[in-house]
């Protein structure tokens, strides 16, 4: 299959591994931001094939994992009302809230429907005018355009029975927070290619200049990831910083202007709570005041819900790259995919789930 098979070519991968081994002369710590990259790295054994001098640190780029506990509890509160249909991506259903998860709520009779896009939730609202349809709008910059478009269309059509429970995040502020930490270990980044298809990579250039680090947007197949690692290593070895695009078949500097404009029209930048990490200033999106009629937090008065995390779960440290999942004392014992304490154990992009599936 074009653009898949060639990026899983074992000969190309071995060649890149050889070039990495030849290039590296000292220890380097590189963070892959995206949970999809983490799963590809663990699934394909890339972390075990690299030279011991290269340490891969798993970053917070799993949107399900960083969706805060209060968002889940607010969703559970909203869907407990008989007039509400909650539409959600499937990977959110098993994420634990402080009093159960959405899958348990559905088994108890709540009307929760798995959808593949916000536009599908909008269709449900059109078909059920007697119901309130709430879409659980989570994600990074990749889901923001679709979620913004759904609100824009609902406003245009006058669909007042549609709203979104918004938990939208942005990657660059998280990178800045990681680099500003007094516990910083990261020396270079693999940026998430699919995010950059929307935003472009110009937002990363000020970060690279300020912190003097290499940032390399790359894809998700083994050859993509290895070529990205090679580029970061070469830049680190030469003392070079900046942004170099290794995902040119998809990513451009300016990204998708139409998508960016739609997001900016409907959303505004805001502080955002990250699960296990805390508040990162100006790291999220919220609906603009002119679209507040479609804000489920306001419509159902659930913004006051503020639960507490399990004291046993160390997913916040995992998401910041401070520990690997198997360093958590409850990993694979008290915390498993069947009985998760934190979102990274159940998300399709979670580092804990990847370690449990491929390393355990």
C-alpha positions in Angstrom: 0.0 0.0 0.0 1.5 3.3 -1.1 2.7 5.5 1.8 2.5 2.6 4.2 4.6 -0.4 3.1 7.6 1.7 2.1 7.6 3.2 5.6 7.7 -0.2 7.2 10.5 -1.4 5.1 12.9 -3.5 7.3 16.0 -2.7 5.1 15.3 1.0 5.3 14.8 0.8 9.0 18.1 -1.1 9.5 19.9 1.4 7.4 18.5 4.3 9.5 19.5 2.5 12.7 23.0 2.1 11.4 23.2 5.8 10.6 21.9 6.7 14.1 24.6 4.5 15.7 27.3 6.1 13.6 26.0 9.6 14.4 25.6 9.4 18.2 28.7 10.1 20.4 27.1 11.0 23.7 23.8 10.4 25.6 20.7 12.2 24.4 17.1 12.3 25.7 14.5 12.8 23.0 10.7 13.1 23.7 8.1 11.9 21.2 5.1 14.1 22.0 2.3 12.0 20.5 0.9 8.9 22.0 0.5 7.4 18.5 4.2 7.7 18.1 4.7 6.1 21.5 2.6 3.0 20.5 4.5 2.7 17.3 7.8 2.9 19.0 6.9 0.2 21.6 5.0 -2.0 19.2 7.9 -2.1 16.7 10.6 -2.4 19.4 12.3 0.8 18.3 13.1 1.7 21.9 15.0 -1.6 22.3 16.9 -1.3 18.9 18.3 2.1 19.5 21.8 2.6 21.0 21.8 2.7 24.7 23.0 6.3 24.6 19.6 7.4 23.2 16.7 7.7 25.7 13.2 8.1 24.4 10.9 9.9 26.8 7.1 9.5 26.3 5.3 12.8 26.2 1.8 14.1 27.1 0.4 14.0 23.6 -2.4 11.5 24.3 -5.6 13.6 24.4 -7.6 10.9 26.2 -4.9 10.7 28.8 -4.7 14.4 29.6 -8.5 15.0 29.6 -9.0 16.0 33.2 -11.0 14.0 35.7 -13.5 16.8 36.1 -14.4 16.6 32.4 -15.3 12.9 32.9 -17.3 13.6 36.0 -19.1 16.5 34.3 -20.0 14.2 31.4 -21.3 11.6 33.9 -23.4 14.3 35.5 -24.8 15.6 32.2 -25.7 12.1 30.9 -27.5 11.2 34.1 -30.3 13.5 32.9 -33.0 11.6 31.0 -33.3 14.2 28.3 -29.6 13.9 27.3 -27.9 11.9 24.6 -24.1 12.0 25.1 -22.0 11.4 21.9 -18.4 10.5 22.4 -15.3 9.0 20.7 -15.1 5.3 21.7 -11.8 5.6 23.5 -13.3 7.9 26.2 -15.8 5.3 27.4 -13.3 3.4 29.6 -11.5 6.4 31.0 -12.1 6.3 34.8 -13.8 9.2 36.4 -14.0 9.5 40.2 -17.3 7.6 40.3 -17.1 5.1 37.4 -16.8 5.6 33.7 -19.1 6.2 30.7 -19.3 2.5 29.8 -20.7 1.7 33.2 -23.1 4.6 32.9 -24.3 3.3 29.5 -24.8 -0.2 31.0 -26.9 1.5 33.6 -29.2 2.9 31.0 -27.6 6.2 30.1 -28.0 7.1 26.4 -24.3 7.3 25.3 -23.5 6.8 21.6 -20.1 6.2 20.1 -19.4 8.5 17.1 -16.4 9.0 14.9 -16.8 12.8 14.5 -18.6 15.8 15.9 -20.6 16.1 12.7 -22.1 12.7 13.5 -23.2 14.0 16.8 -24.7 17.0 15.0 -26.7 14.6 12.9 -28.0 12.9 16.0 -29.2 16.3 17.3 -31.0 17.0 14.0 -32.7 13.6 14.2 -33.7 13.9 17.9 -35.1 17.5 18.4 -36.8 16.5 21.6 -33.4 15.5 23.2 -30.4 17.5 24.3 -27.3 16.1 22.4 -24.0 16.7 24.1 -20.7 16.0 22.2 -17.7 15.2 24.4 -15.2 17.4 22.5 -11.8 16.2 23.5 -8.5 16.3 21.7 -5.5 18.3 20.4 -5.3 20.6 17.4 -6.4 17.7 15.1 -9.9 17.5 16.4 -10.4 21.2 17.0 -11.4 22.1 13.4 -14.2 19.5 13.3 -15.5 20.4 16.7 -15.5 24.1 15.8 -17.3 23.4 12.5 -20.0 21.4 14.3 -20.7 24.4 16.6 -20.6 26.8 13.7 -23.1 24.7 11.8 -25.4 24.3 14.8 -25.5 28.0 15.2 -26.2 28.5 11.5 -29.0 26.0 11.6 -30.4 27.1 14.9 -29.9 23.7 16.5 -30.2 24.7 20.2 -30.4 21.1 21.3 -26.7 20.6 20.5 -23.8 21.5 22.7 -20.2 20.5 23.4 -18.4 19.6 26.6 -15.1 21.0 25.6 -11.7 19.7 26.6 -9.4 20.9 23.8 -5.6 21.1 24.3 -2.7 22.6 22.4 0.7 21.0 22.1 3.2 24.0 22.0 2.3 25.3 25.5 2.9 21.8 26.9 6.3 21.6 25.3 7.1 25.0 26.8 6.1 23.8 30.2 8.2 20.7 29.9 11.3 22.7 28.8 10.7 25.3 31.6 10.5 22.7 34.3 13.4 22.4 36.8 13.2 18.7 36.3 13.7 19.0 32.6 15.5 16.1 30.9 14.3 16.6 27.3 17.0 17.8 24.8 15.0 17.4 21.6 11.5 16.6 20.3 9.7 14.5 17.7 6.7 16.7 17.0 3.3 15.1 16.1 2.9 15.1 12.4 -0.8 15.0 12.3 -1.1 18.0 14.6 1.3 19.9 12.3 -0.9 19.1 9.3 -3.5 21.4 10.8 -1.3 24.0 12.6 1.8 23.9 10.5 5.1 24.0 12.3 5.6 27.7 12.5 4.3 27.7 16.1 7.3 25.5 17.1 9.9 27.9 15.8 9.8 30.3 18.7 10.1 27.4 21.2 13.2 26.1 19.3 14.8 29.5 19.5 13.9 30.2 23.1 15.1 26.9 24.5 17.8 26.1 21.8 16.4 22.7 21.0 15.8 20.7 17.8 12.1 20.0 17.0 11.4 17.6 14.2 7.8 16.9 12.9 7.6 13.3 11.8 5.1 10.5 11.1 4.1 7.3 12.8 5.5 4.4 10.8 8.9 2.9 11.8 10.9 4.6 9.0 9.2 7.9 9.8 10.2 7.7 13.4 13.7 6.5 12.8 14.3 9.3 10.3 13.0 11.8 12.8 15.3 10.4 15.5 18.3 10.5 13.2 17.6 14.1 12.3 17.3 15.1 16.0 20.5 13.2 16.9 22.4 14.9 14.1 21.2 18.3 15.2 22.0 17.6 18.8 25.5 16.4 17.9 26.2 19.5 15.9 24.7 21.9 18.4 22.0 22.9 16.0 18.5 24.0 17.1 15.4 24.9 15.1 12.6 23.1 13.3 13.2 20.6 10.5 10.3 18.9 8.8 10.7 15.2 8.3 7.1 14.7 7.3 7.1 16.6 4.1 4.6 14.4 2.3 1.9 15.7 4.7 3.1 18.7 6.7 3.8 22.3 5.5 5.0 25.3 7.5 1.6 27.1 7.3 -0.6 24.0 7.9 -4.2 24.2 6.9 -5.3 27.9 6.8 -9.0 27.0 6.4 -9.0 24.8 9.5 -7.0 27.3 11.5 -9.5 30.1 10.6 -12.5 28.0 11.6 -10.9 27.1 15.0 -10.0 30.8 15.7 -13.6 31.9 14.8 -15.3 29.5 17.2 -12.7 29.0 20.0 -10.4 31.2 22.0 -7.2 30.4 23.9 -7.6 29.6 27.6 -5.9 28.1 30.5 -6.5 24.3 30.6 -6.3 21.6 33.3 -4.2 18.6 32.2 -5.0 15.3 34.0 -2.2 14.4 36.3 -0.2 17.5 35.4 -2.3 20.5 36.5 -3.1 23.8 34.8 -0.9 24.9 31.9 -1.6 28.5 31.1 -3.0 29.3 27.7 -2.8 25.6 26.7 -6.4 25.0 25.7 -9.4 26.2 23.8 -12.8 27.2 25.0 -15.9 28.4 23.1 -16.1 32.1 22.5 -18.8 34.1 24.2 -20.9 34.4 21.0 -21.1 30.6 21.0 -21.8 30.1 24.7 -25.3 28.8 24.0 -23.5 25.6 22.7 -21.3 25.3 25.8 -22.5 22.2 27.8 -20.7 23.4 31.0 -22.9 26.5 31.0 -26.1 24.9 29.7 -26.1 22.2 32.4 -24.3 24.1 35.2 -21.5 21.5 35.8 -18.4 23.7 35.8 -18.3 23.6 39.6 -17.6 19.8 39.7 -14.0 19.4 40.9 -13.1 15.8 41.9 -9.7 14.5 43.2 -7.4 12.0 41.5 -6.5 8.6 43.0 -3.3 9.1 45.1 -2.0 5.8 43.8 -1.9 6.9 40.1 1.3 8.3 38.9 0.2 9.0 35.3 1.0 12.6 35.7 4.7 11.7 36.0 4.4 9.4 33.1 2.8 12.1 30.9 5.6 14.5 31.8 8.3 11.9 31.0 9.6 11.8 34.5 9.0 8.0 34.9 8.2 5.1 32.5 4.9 3.3 33.1 6.6 0.2 34.6 8.2 2.4 37.3 4.8 3.1 38.8 4.3 0.7 41.8 0.7 -0.1 40.8 1.5 -0.8 37.1 0.0 -4.1 36.0 -1.1 -5.0 39.6 -3.7 -2.6 40.9 -3.8 -0.7 37.6 -4.6 -2.8 34.5 -6.7 -2.2 31.3 -9.6 -4.1 33.1 -9.3 -2.0 36.3 -7.5 1.3 35.3 -6.6 3.9 37.8 -5.5 6.4 35.1 -6.4 7.2 31.5 -3.0 6.2 30.0 -3.8 2.5 30.9 -6.9 2.4 28.7 -6.3 4.9 25.9 -5.3 3.7 22.5 -2.5 6.2 22.7 -1.6 5.8 26.3 2.0 4.9 27.3 0.8 2.7 30.1 -1.4 0.7 27.8 1.5 0.4 25.3 3.8 -0.9 28.0 1.2 -3.3 29.3 0.4 -4.7 25.9 3.9 -4.9 24.4 6.4 -4.9 27.2 4.6 -6.9 29.9 
